Amino acid sequence: MADTPFAERPSNEILKEEAKQMTRANLFKAGAAALIGMGVIILIFGLALLAGGVYLILLGGSWYFAIAGVALSISGMLTAGRRPVGAAVYILVLFATILWGIWDVGLTFWPLFSRLFLFAVLALPLLPLMRAFHSGPRPGFMRFANPFAGVIAVASIATLYASLQPQPIQSARATPPPVPGRSVGAVTNTDWRYYGRTPSGTRHSSVNQITPENVAGLEVAWIYRTGEIPGPKAGHVVTPLHVDGRLYGCTQSSQLFALDGETGKELWHFDPHAQTNNVYPRCRGVAYHSDAPVHGNVNAQMPAPEAACTRRIVSTTVDSRLIAVDAITGKACADFGVDGSVSLRTGMGNADPELYFPTAAPTVVRDLVVVGGLVWDNQKVGEPSGVVRAFNVHTGALVWAWDLGNPAITRLPPEGESYTRGTPNVWSTPSFDDSLGLIYLPTGNATPDFWGGRRTTADDRYSSSIVALDIDTGRERWHFQTVHHDLWDYDVPSQPALYDVPDGHGGTVPALIQTTKRGQIFMLDRRNGRPISKVEERPVPQGGAPGDRTSPTQPYSVDMPAIGTEPLSEKRMWGLTPLDQLVCRIEFRQARYEGEFTPPSERRTIQYPSWLGGMNWGSVSITENLGYLIVNDTRVPIWNRLLSRSTYDKADVANGGHEGSAPQTGTPWGIEQGRFLSPLGIPCQQPPYGTISAIDLSTHKVIWSMPLGTTEETGPLGIATHLPIPIGMPTRGGPITTSSGLIFVAGSQDLSIRALDVRTGRELWKGNLPVGAETTPMTYLSKTSGRQFLVVSAGGNSVTAKKGDYVVAFALPR
């Protein structure tokens, strides 16, 4: 019995050895199966690249994809057959792709990511599986499989880390100290009394309590909810005013509210009972007028009773009215129009009233309220007039009208007639210079947007322009056009910014700075409209649709930076993987694209910069104490194609107005269009898709340029990544600046508002919002506590279904 354990020991060792061998065999079988699976994946990948690559060659494109497809197909078949050379071929393709990628795009991060990352991801499991190729002798190179996999793993981790860091378009460099200009009609108080804070539209505040050093301490001070969640086509995008301790704003259904600027408590609410507008309901702001001297704090008891509507809030409605209410009580001003309301449909004719309504804040200048209006794009010939009118701020009486199609009409049109239909409109916000007596109108494009064969001389003269009118009379003093015979919907969307720029000789020149959807920035003498920064006419592509014409040249502002205007090319096509990049390359080659101003035609045509922007309605900010112009932009191409009248009418195309296909009734053509996206729903050109930049107005040089916005709320196929990858997203809404050296900006398609260093573009703080914000923030100093507040409306954004009705205020701790 004593010998039994000794006798059993060899048997146990044999069993253990057999178990180990069985485990190794099972692992080998599992590895072999996984290897076969990897081979099949690589084979499919290769065949897809081969098929698409051959087609791309036939279109005159790159040969890389077809060659790589052949090599990967061979690698996949060999790998599936458990031949070690299959892995070797794959690694050779990886090395060749690295060299090709650097040759193709240089050492730029996101273009290389598109070309290399998927190859690295596939290499990570392939290399460790090399032991499962076969049980016989293995080639010597296989001993390097695991170390090389480690190198790729480290490189992949480093790449993912780098993807979470901003990739500057241009970093701030040591530059001479800025040479500031001079503000226009400076307002020294700490309120925000106009949509752009002042009539000059610079969105700059001298309030400097929040600084680059303490901004990280900002926290939510209060939240107000309007009670109206926007519907699918609506937008809660108001930038409130702050006057004497009160905030004033509006909702997408045109209801008005007043809040205590310290606490966010609602002081009054006014419902104009506007009829529902299902086209594009929104209200970007209201206007304020006062006949009274400024008191300290109107939240407290007024020092003496005032007449009703001594201070008044003026707003427009989604059913095309102009309304006025008492700023203190929220009661309708009975002396204004009829019970506080003036119809803006008077003189417009009875046809298509739903196609005209204002969305921008009205402009109060002297004792006038100046109003333009949105005209719904692309629906038909002869849409409502783009007339601009001025009403008496006290009575609502019409004082003057600017009908660009019939200058003889200075007030109401003759009995039985209407203002000239179908003319360019002013849907954005004007600026004014009271000392010069001029108001500056950014005009839209005469509809329909993409075929202009029936436009009038007046349409072509004033489309996509800046027009200066005499404040008192509404008569034209000068105009400057940014696009001739606009066939691309290049409305002038942003408020002109007024600032006296350095002239290089110790003085200043009164300037108007106008940003555009094209990414061009025009700097004009606001006294006469002559360019301060050189503008030259350059030849552009020709060959539009039958029955139309194209301008042989277009104006370019050659001494100011152009933002986001680098021409597209096949090399600039992008995707998360080489496969969707290949699809974008093919679609790019199939389409017509001859650079900016490629005219629409019956062939699928790519437009870039597109009508989404460049710079859009959010407008700009000027740091008046430094002389820096702060601009944010969008970089997303669109494609379009003209369809014959009969084809369009039979196609059952969903009409989208200015953000989709549209009928253009009354012309020979409908328009089919959409964003130029990859199969994964990502813009086809390489990132960034939105940026923010600083330009020195004394040198006309870009100081810095950074991507703006992350992919936290979006991703491939619209699925949120929840990763703060700062790739730069399309931007809606504009920036503001403060004299302490801060930029505040939202509108970046994530749920954030940010503070940036105005000198470097570096992010200093990010505040969380309950939903996205597609609007411009504002700031003011509380008259109660002396604290500086930062306020932004959050109603949702275009990349998520999350909508809201929030007005959020941030401040430093008490």
TIMI-477807 format. One record per residue (C-alpha): residue number from 1; y, x, z. Coordinates in steps of 0.5 Angstrom, whole numbers, plus 2048, in hexadecimal, padded with zeros to 3 digits. Example, Ala and Ser with C-alpha at 12.3 -4.5 7.8 and 13.67 -1.06 7.14 Angstrom:
TIMI-477807
num|c2|c1|c3
1|7F7|819|810
2|7FE|81B|80E
END
This chain:
TIMI-477807
num|c2|c1|c3
1|800|800|800
2|804|806|801
3|804|808|7FA
4|806|801|7F7
5|80E|802|7F7
6|80D|809|7F4
7|808|806|7EF
8|80D|800|7ED
9|813|805|7EC
10|811|807|7E5
11|810|7FF|7E3
12|817|7FD|7E6
13|81A|803|7E2
14|817|801|7DC
15|819|7FA|7DD
16|820|7FC|7DE
17|820|800|7D8
18|81E|7FB|7D4
19|823|7F6|7D7
20|828|7FB|7D5
21|826|7FC|7CE
22|826|7F4|7CD
23|82D|7F4|7D0
24|82F|7F9|7CB
25|82B|7F6|7C5
26|82E|7EF|7C7
27|835|7F3|7C7
28|834|7F6|7C0
29|832|7EF|7BD
30|838|7EC|7C0
31|83C|7F2|7BE
32|839|7F1|7B7
33|83A|7EA|7B6
34|841|7EB|7B8
35|842|7F1|7B3
36|83F|7EC|7AE
37|844|7E7|7B0
38|84A|7EC|7B0
39|847|7EE|7A9
40|848|7E7|7A6
41|84F|7E6|7A9
42|851|7ED|7A6
43|84E|7EB|79F
44|852|7E4|79F
45|858|7E7|7A1
46|857|7EC|79B
47|855|7E7|796
48|85B|7E3|798
49|860|7E9|797
50|85C|7EB|791
51|85D|7E4|78E
52|864|7E3|790
53|866|7EA|78E
54|863|7EA|787
55|868|7E3|786
56|86E|7E7|789
57|86D|7ED|784
58|86D|7E8|77F
59|873|7E5|781
60|876|7EC|781
61|875|7EE|788
62|872|7F3|78D
63|86B|7F6|78B
64|86A|7F8|793
65|867|7F1|794
66|862|7F1|78F
67|860|7F8|790
68|85F|7F7|798
69|85B|7F1|796
70|856|7F5|792
71|855|7FA|797
72|855|7F5|79D
73|84F|7F1|799
74|84B|7F7|798
75|84C|7F9|7A0
76|84A|7F2|7A2
77|844|7F2|79E
78|842|7F8|7A0
79|843|7F6|7A7
80|83F|7F0|7A7
81|83A|7F4|7A4
82|83A|7F9|7AA
83|83C|7FF|7A6
84|841|804|7AA
85|845|805|7A4
86|847|7FE|7A4
87|84B|800|7AB
88|84E|806|7A7
89|850|803|7A1
90|854|7FE|7A6
91|857|804|7AA
92|859|807|7A3
93|85D|800|7A1
94|860|800|7A8
95|863|807|7A7
96|865|806|7A0
97|868|7FF|7A2
98|86C|803|7A7
99|86F|808|7A2
100|870|802|79D
101|874|7FE|7A2
102|879|804|7A4
103|87A|805|79D
104|87B|7FE|79B
105|880|7FC|7A1
106|881|803|7A5
107|880|803|7AD
108|883|7FC|7AE
109|87F|7F8|7B3
110|87E|7F1|7B1
111|87D|7F3|7AA
112|877|7F8|7AC
113|875|7F3|7B1
114|873|7EE|7AB
115|870|7F3|7A7
116|86C|7F7|7AD
117|86A|7F3|7B3
118|865|7EE|7B0
119|861|7F5|7AE
120|862|7F8|7B5
121|85F|7F1|7B8
122|859|7F1|7B3
123|858|7F9|7B5
124|857|7F8|7BC
125|850|7F4|7BC
126|84E|7F8|7B6
127|84E|7FF|7B9
128|84A|7FE|7BF
129|845|7FA|7BB
130|843|800|7B7
131|83E|802|7BC
132|83A|7FB|7B9
133|83A|7FD|7B2
134|833|800|7B2
135|82E|803|7B7
136|82D|809|7B2
137|831|810|7B2
138|839|80E|7B2
139|83E|812|7AE
140|842|817|7B2
141|849|813|7B2
142|846|80D|7B6
143|847|812|7BC
144|84E|811|7BB
145|84E|809|7BB
146|84F|808|7C2
147|855|80D|7C3
148|858|80A|7BD
149|857|803|7BF
150|85B|805|7C5
151|861|808|7C1
152|861|801|7BD
153|861|7FD|7C4
154|866|801|7C7
155|86B|801|7C0
156|869|7F9|7C0
157|86C|7F8|7C8
158|872|7FD|7C6
159|873|7F8|7C0
160|873|7F2|7C4
161|877|7F5|7C9
162|87C|7F7|7C4
163|87C|7F0|7C1
164|87F|7ED|7C8
165|885|7F2|7C7
166|88B|7F0|7C3
167|88B|7F4|7BC
168|892|7F5|7BB
169|895|7F5|7B4
170|89B|7F9|7B6
171|89B|7FC|7BD
172|8A2|7FE|7C0
173|8A5|805|7BF
174|8AA|809|7C2
175|8B0|806|7BE
176|8B8|807|7BF
177|8BB|802|7C4
178|8BC|7FB|7C1
179|8C3|7FA|7BF
180|8C4|7F2|7C1
181|8C9|7EE|7BD
182|8CC|7E8|7C0
183|8CA|7E1|7C2
184|8CD|7DB|7BE
185|8D1|7D6|7C2
186|8CE|7D9|7C9
187|8CC|7D4|7CE
188|8CC|7D7|7D5
189|8C9|7D2|7D9
190|8C2|7D2|7DB
191|8C0|7CB|7D8
192|8BC|7CA|7D1
193|8C1|7C5|7CE
194|8BE|7C5|7C6
195|8B8|7C5|7C3
196|8B9|7CD|7C2
197|8BC|7CD|7C9
198|8C3|7CE|7C5
199|8C6|7CC|7BE
200|8C4|7D3|7BB
201|8BD|7D2|7BC
202|8BB|7D8|7BF
203|8B7|7D6|7C5
204|8B9|7DB|7C9
205|8BB|7DA|7D1
206|8BF|7DF|7D5
207|8BB|7DC|7DB
208|8B8|7E3|7DE
209|8B5|7E1|7E4
210|8AE|7E2|7E1
211|8AD|7E9|7DF
212|8A8|7EE|7DC
213|8A6|7F0|7E3
214|8A5|7E9|7E6
215|8A3|7E5|7E1
216|89B|7E6|7E3
217|89D|7E2|7E9
218|89F|7DB|7E5
219|89B|7D5|7E7
220|89B|7CE|7E6
221|8A1|7CA|7E9
222|89F|7C3|7E7
223|89C|7BF|7E2
224|89F|7B9|7DF
225|89B|7B4|7DA
226|89E|7AF|7D5
227|898|7AA|7D6
228|897|7AB|7CE
229|891|7AF|7CB
230|892|7B0|7C4
231|88E|7AD|7BF
232|88B|7B1|7B9
233|891|7B1|7B5
234|896|7B2|7BB
235|899|7B8|7BE
236|89C|7B9|7C5
237|8A1|7BE|7C3
238|8A7|7BD|7C7
239|8AC|7C3|7C9
240|8B0|7C0|7CF
241|8B7|7C1|7D0
242|8BA|7C3|7D7
243|8C1|7C0|7D9
244|8C4|7C0|7E0
245|8BD|7C0|7E3
246|8B9|7BB|7DF
247|8B4|7BC|7D9
248|8B4|7B7|7D4
249|8AF|7B6|7CF
250|8AB|7B1|7CA
251|8A4|7AF|7C8
252|8A0|7AF|7C2
253|8A2|7A7|7C2
254|8A9|7A8|7C3
255|8A9|7A7|7CB
256|8AF|7AB|7CE
257|8AE|7AE|7D5
258|8B2|7B1|7DA
259|8B0|7B6|7E0
260|8B2|7B9|7E6
261|8B3|7C1|7E4
262|8B0|7C3|7EA
263|8AA|7BF|7EC
264|8A8|7BC|7E5
265|8A9|7B5|7E8
266|8AB|7AF|7E3
267|8B2|7AD|7E4
268|8B2|7A7|7DE
269|8AE|7A5|7D8
270|8B0|7A2|7D2
271|8AC|79E|7CD
272|8AF|79C|7C7
273|8A9|798|7C5
274|8A8|79C|7BE
275|8A4|799|7B9
276|89D|79D|7B8
277|89D|7A3|7B3
278|896|7A5|7B1
279|899|7AA|7AC
280|89B|7B0|7B0
281|89E|7AE|7B7
282|8A2|7B3|7BB
283|8A8|7B5|7BE
284|8AA|7BC|7BF
285|8B1|7BB|7C3
286|8B7|7B7|7C5
287|8BE|7B8|7C5
288|8C3|7B8|7CB
289|8CB|7B6|7CA
290|8D0|7B6|7D0
291|8D7|7B3|7D1
292|8D7|7B5|7D8
293|8D8|7BC|7DB
294|8D2|7C0|7DE
295|8D1|7BE|7E5
296|8CC|7C2|7EA
297|8C6|7BE|7EB
298|8C5|7B7|7E8
299|8BF|7B6|7EB
300|8C3|7B5|7F1
301|8C8|7AF|7F2
302|8CD|7B0|7ED
303|8D4|7B2|7F0
304|8D7|7AC|7ED
305|8D5|7A6|7E8
306|8D5|7A7|7E1
307|8D5|7A2|7DB
308|8CF|7A1|7D8
309|8CC|7A6|7D3
310|8D1|7AB|7D5
311|8CB|7B0|7D4
312|8C6|7AD|7CF
313|8C0|7AF|7CC
314|8BF|7AE|7C5
315|8B8|7AE|7C1
316|8B5|7AB|7BB
317|8AE|7A7|7BB
318|8A8|7A7|7B7
319|8AA|7A0|7B4
320|8B1|7A3|7B1
321|8B6|7A2|7B6
322|8BB|7A6|7BA
323|8BC|7A4|7C1
324|8C1|7A6|7C7
325|8BF|7A5|7CE
326|8C3|7A6|7D4
327|8C1|7AD|7D7
328|8C2|7AB|7DE
329|8BF|7A4|7DE
330|8BA|7A4|7D8
331|8BE|79E|7D6
332|8BF|79C|7CE
333|8C6|79E|7CC
334|8C9|797|7CB
335|8CF|79A|7C7
336|8CA|79E|7C2
337|8C8|79A|7BC
338|8C5|793|7BE
339|8C2|794|7C5
340|8C2|79B|7C5
341|8BE|79C|7BE
342|8C0|79D|7B7
343|8BB|79C|7B1
344|8BA|7A2|7AD
345|8B7|79E|7A7
346|8BE|79B|7A5
347|8C0|79E|79E
348|8B9|7A0|79D
349|8B6|79A|799
350|8B0|796|79B
351|8AB|79A|798
352|8A6|79E|79C
353|8A9|79E|7A3
354|8A3|7A1|7A6
355|8A4|7A8|7A2
356|8AB|7A9|7A5
357|8AC|7AB|7AD
358|8AF|7B0|7B0
359|8AB|7B5|7B5
360|8B0|7BA|7B7
361|8B5|7BA|7BC
362|8BC|7B7|7B9
363|8C2|7BC|7BA
364|8C8|7BA|7BE
365|8CE|7BE|7BB
366|8D5|7BC|7BE
367|8D5|7B4|7BE
368|8D0|7B4|7B8
369|8C8|7B3|7B8
370|8C5|7B6|7B2
371|8BE|7B3|7B0
372|8BA|7B5|7AA
373|8B3|7B3|7AA
374|8AB|7B4|7A8
375|8A9|7B2|7A1
376|8A2|7B1|7A1
377|89F|7B6|79C
378|89C|7B5|795
379|89B|7AE|795
380|89F|7AC|78F
381|8A5|7AD|78A
382|8AB|7A9|78D
383|8AA|7AA|795
384|8AF|7A8|799
385|8B6|7AC|799
386|8B7|7B3|79D
387|8BE|7B1|79E
388|8C1|7B4|7A5
389|8C6|7B0|7A9
390|8CB|7B0|7AE
391|8CC|7AB|7B3
392|8D1|7AA|7B8
393|8CE|7AC|7BF
394|8D2|7A7|7C3
395|8D1|7A1|7BE
396|8CC|7A2|7B9
397|8D0|7A1|7B3
398|8CF|7A5|7AD
399|8D4|7AA|7AC
400|8D1|7AE|7A6
401|8CB|7AF|7A2
402|8C9|7B5|79D
403|8C5|7B2|798
404|8C3|7B8|793
405|8C1|7B4|78E
406|8C8|7B0|78D
407|8CD|7B4|791
408|8D2|7AE|78F
409|8CE|7AA|795
410|8D2|7AC|79B
411|8D0|7A7|7A0
412|8CC|7A1|79E
413|8C9|7A0|797
414|8CC|79A|793
415|8CA|793|794
416|8C3|792|791
417|8C2|79A|790
418|8BE|79F|795
419|8BF|7A6|796
420|8BC|7AA|790
421|8B5|7AA|791
422|8B0|7B0|791
423|8B5|7B5|793
424|8B4|7BB|797
425|8B4|7B9|79F
426|8B6|7BD|7A5
427|8B0|7BC|7AA
428|8B1|7C2|7AE
429|8B7|7C4|7B3
430|8BE|7C6|7B0
431|8C3|7CB|7B4
432|8CA|7CB|7B4
433|8D0|7CF|7B5
434|8D6|7CB|7B8
435|8DB|7D1|7B7
436|8DA|7D1|7B0
437|8D9|7C9|7AF
438|8D2|7CA|7AC
439|8CB|7C7|7AD
440|8C5|7CA|7AA
441|8C0|7C6|7A7
442|8B9|7C9|7A5
443|8B6|7C4|79F
444|8AF|7C2|79D
445|8AC|7C2|797
446|8AD|7BC|792
447|8A6|7B8|792
448|8A1|7B8|78F
449|8A1|7BF|791
450|89C|7C2|78C
451|89E|7BF|785
452|8A6|7BF|784
453|8A6|7BD|77C
454|8AA|7B7|77E
455|8AF|7BA|783
456|8B6|7BA|782
457|8BC|7BF|782
458|8BE|7BD|789
459|8B7|7BE|78B
460|8B6|7C5|788
461|8BD|7C7|78B
462|8BB|7C5|792
463|8B4|7C6|793
464|8B2|7CB|798
465|8B9|7CD|79A
466|8BE|7CE|79F
467|8C4|7C9|79E
468|8CB|7CA|7A2
469|8CF|7C4|7A3
470|8D5|7C2|7A6
471|8D4|7BF|7AD
472|8DA|7BA|7AD
473|8D9|7B8|7A5
474|8D2|7BA|7A4
475|8D4|7BD|79D
476|8D0|7C3|79B
477|8D3|7CA|79C
478|8CE|7CE|799
479|8C6|7CE|798
480|8C1|7D4|797
481|8BA|7D3|794
482|8B4|7D6|797
483|8AF|7D3|791
484|8B1|7D1|78A
485|8AD|7CB|788
486|8A9|7CB|78E
487|8A1|7C9|78C
488|89E|7CC|792
489|8A1|7C7|798
490|8A5|7CD|79A
491|8AA|7C9|79E
492|8AF|7CD|7A2
493|8AC|7CA|7A9
494|8AF|7CE|7AE
495|8B6|7CE|7B2
496|8BB|7D3|7AF
497|8BD|7D8|7B4
498|8C4|7DA|7B5
499|8C6|7E1|7B8
500|8CC|7E6|7B6
501|8C8|7EC|7B4
502|8CA|7F3|7B4
503|8CE|7F5|7AE
504|8CC|7FD|7AF
505|8D3|7FE|7B0
506|8D4|7FC|7B7
507|8D6|7F5|7B5
508|8D2|7EF|7B4
509|8D0|7EA|7AE
510|8CF|7E2|7AF
511|8C8|7E1|7AD
512|8C3|7DC|7AC
513|8BC|7DE|7AC
514|8B7|7D9|7A9
515|8B0|7DA|7A9
516|8AB|7D7|7A4
517|8A4|7D5|7A3
518|8A4|7DB|79E
519|8A4|7E0|7A4
520|8AB|7E2|7A0
521|8B1|7E2|7A5
522|8B8|7E1|7A2
523|8BE|7E4|7A5
524|8C5|7E0|7A3
525|8CC|7E0|7A4
526|8CD|7DA|7A8
527|8D4|7D9|7A5
528|8D2|7D9|79E
529|8CA|7D9|79D
530|8CB|7E0|79A
531|8C5|7E5|79C
532|8C6|7EA|7A1
533|8BF|7ED|7A0
534|8BE|7EE|798
535|8BA|7E9|794
536|8B8|7EA|78E
537|8B4|7E6|788
538|8AD|7E8|787
539|8A8|7E5|781
540|8A3|7E1|784
541|89D|7DE|780
542|89D|7D9|77B
543|899|7D4|778
544|899|7CD|77C
545|896|7C6|77A
546|898|7C3|774
547|89F|7BF|774
548|8A2|7C3|779
549|8A5|7CA|779
550|8A6|7D0|77E
551|8AC|7D4|780
552|8AB|7DB|77C
553|8AE|7DF|783
554|8AE|7DD|78A
555|8B3|7E0|790
556|8B0|7E6|794
557|8B4|7E8|79A
558|8B2|7F0|799
559|8B6|7F3|79F
560|8B3|7EF|7A4
561|8AC|7EF|7A6
562|8A7|7EA|7A3
563|8A2|7E8|7A8
564|89B|7E6|7A6
565|89C|7E7|79F
566|897|7EC|79D
567|893|7EA|796
568|88C|7E7|797
569|887|7EB|793
570|87F|7EB|793
571|87F|7F1|798
572|883|7ED|79D
573|87E|7E7|79D
574|87B|7E7|7A4
575|875|7E3|7A8
576|871|7E4|7AE
577|86C|7E7|7AA
578|86B|7EA|7A3
579|868|7E4|7A1
580|86E|7DF|7A2
581|872|7E5|7A0
582|86E|7E5|799
583|86F|7DD|798
584|877|7DE|799
585|877|7E4|794
586|873|7E0|78F
587|878|7DA|790
588|87E|7DE|790
589|87C|7E1|789
590|87A|7DA|787
591|881|7D8|789
592|888|7D9|785
593|88C|7DE|789
594|892|7E2|786
595|896|7E3|78D
596|89B|7DF|790
597|89E|7D9|78C
598|897|7D8|788
599|899|7D1|785
600|894|7CB|786
601|890|7CA|781
602|889|7C6|77F
603|885|7CC|781
604|884|7CE|788
605|88A|7D2|78A
606|88B|7D6|791
607|892|7D5|794
608|894|7DB|799
609|899|7DB|79D
610|897|7D3|79D
611|89B|7CD|79F
612|898|7CE|7A6
613|89D|7D4|7A7
614|89F|7DA|7A8
615|8A4|7D7|7AC
616|8A4|7D0|7AE
617|8A8|7CB|7B2
618|8A7|7CE|7B9
619|8AD|7D3|7B6
620|8AF|7DA|7B9
621|8B3|7DD|7BF
622|8B8|7E2|7BF
623|8B9|7E6|7C5
624|8C0|7E6|7C5
625|8C1|7EC|7CA
626|8BD|7F1|7C6
627|8BD|7EE|7BF
628|8B6|7ED|7BE
629|8B3|7E7|7B9
630|8AD|7E4|7BC
631|8A8|7E1|7B7
632|8A1|7DE|7B7
633|89D|7DC|7B1
634|897|7D9|7AE
635|893|7DD|7A9
636|88E|7D8|7A6
637|88D|7D7|79E
638|88C|7D0|79B
639|889|7CE|795
640|88B|7C9|790
641|889|7C5|789
642|88D|7C0|785
643|888|7BA|783
644|88A|7B6|77D
645|88D|7AF|77F
646|886|7AC|77D
647|882|7B1|780
648|886|7B1|787
649|886|7A9|787
650|87E|7A9|786
651|87D|7AE|78B
652|87E|7AA|791
653|881|7B0|794
654|884|7AF|79B
655|88B|7B0|79B
656|88E|7B5|7A0
657|896|7B5|79E
658|898|7BC|7A0
659|891|7BF|7A3
660|88C|7BC|79E
661|88B|7B9|797
662|890|7B4|795
663|892|7B0|78F
664|898|7B2|78C
665|899|7AB|789
666|89E|7AA|783
667|89C|7B1|781
668|896|7B3|77C
669|892|7B7|782
670|890|7B6|789
671|88E|7BC|78D
672|888|7BE|791
673|889|7C3|796
674|886|7C6|79C
675|886|7CD|7A0
676|883|7D3|79D
677|87D|7D4|7A2
678|876|7D7|7A3
679|870|7D3|7A3
680|871|7D4|7AB
681|878|7D1|7AB
682|87C|7D7|7AC
683|881|7D9|7A7
684|87F|7DD|7A1
685|884|7E3|7A2
686|883|7E8|7A7
687|887|7E7|7AE
688|88C|7E6|7B1
689|88D|7DF|7B0
690|893|7DF|7B4
691|898|7E4|7B7
692|89E|7E5|7BB
693|8A3|7EA|7B9
694|8AA|7ED|7BB
695|8AF|7F0|7B5
696|8B5|7F4|7B7
697|8BB|7F0|7B4
698|8BF|7F6|7B3
699|8BA|7FA|7B0
700|8B6|7F5|7AC
701|8B0|7F8|7AF
702|8AA|7F5|7B2
703|8A9|7F8|7B9
704|8A2|7F5|7BB
705|89E|7F0|7B8
706|898|7ED|7BC
707|892|7E8|7BB
708|894|7E2|7BF
709|88E|7DD|7C2
710|887|7DE|7C3
711|880|7DA|7C1
712|87F|7D7|7C8
713|87F|7D0|7C5
714|87C|7D1|7BE
715|877|7D5|7BA
716|872|7D5|7B5
717|871|7CE|7B2
718|876|7CC|7B7
719|872|7CD|7BD
720|876|7D0|7C3
721|875|7D8|7C5
722|878|7D7|7CB
723|879|7DF|7CA
724|880|7E1|7CB
725|880|7E5|7C4
726|887|7E6|7C2
727|886|7E6|7BB
728|88D|7E2|7BA
729|88C|7DB|7B8
730|891|7D6|7B4
731|897|7D5|7B8
732|89B|7CE|7B9
733|8A1|7CE|7BD
734|8A6|7D4|7BE
735|8A8|7D9|7C3
736|8AE|7D9|7C8
737|8B1|7E0|7CB
738|8B5|7E1|7D1
739|8BA|7E7|7D3
740|8B5|7EA|7D8
741|8B1|7EC|7D2
742|8AB|7E7|7D2
743|8A9|7E3|7CC
744|8A5|7DC|7CE
745|8A1|7D9|7C8
746|89B|7D4|7C8
747|899|7D1|7C2
748|893|7D6|7C1
749|88D|7D1|7C0
750|88A|7D2|7C7
751|88C|7CF|7CE
752|891|7D4|7D0
753|899|7D6|7D0
754|89A|7DD|7D0
755|8A0|7E2|7D2
756|8A1|7E8|7CE
757|8A5|7EE|7CF
758|8AA|7EE|7CA
759|8AB|7F5|7C9
760|8A3|7F6|7C7
761|8A0|7F0|7C6
762|89B|7F1|7CC
763|898|7EB|7D0
764|89B|7EB|7D7
765|898|7E4|7D9
766|894|7DE|7D7
767|895|7D7|7DA
768|88F|7D2|7D9
769|891|7CB|7D6
770|88C|7C5|7D7
771|88C|7C4|7CF
772|88F|7C8|7C9
773|897|7C8|7C8
774|89A|7C8|7C1
775|8A1|7C8|7C3
776|8A6|7CD|7C5
777|8A8|7CE|7CC
778|8AE|7CE|7D0
779|8B1|7D1|7D6
780|8B7|7CF|7DB
781|8B9|7D1|7E2
782|8B9|7CB|7E7
783|8BF|7C9|7EA
784|8BB|7C7|7F1
785|8B7|7CD|7F2
786|8BA|7D2|7EE
787|8B3|7D4|7EB
788|8B2|7D5|7E4
789|8AD|7D0|7E1
790|8A9|7D1|7DA
791|8A7|7CA|7D7
792|8A2|7C9|7D1
793|89F|7C2|7CF
794|898|7C2|7CE
795|895|7BD|7C9
796|88F|7C1|7C6
797|88E|7C5|7C0
798|88B|7C4|7B9
799|884|7C8|7BB
800|882|7C4|7C0
801|881|7BC|7C2
802|884|7BD|7C9
803|88B|7B9|7C9
804|890|7B8|7CF
805|897|7B6|7D1
806|899|7BC|7D5
807|8A0|7BF|7D7
808|89E|7C5|7DB
809|8A3|7C9|7DF
810|8A2|7D0|7E1
811|8A6|7D4|7E6
812|8A6|7DA|7EB
813|8A3|7D8|7F2
814|8A9|7D6|7F7
END
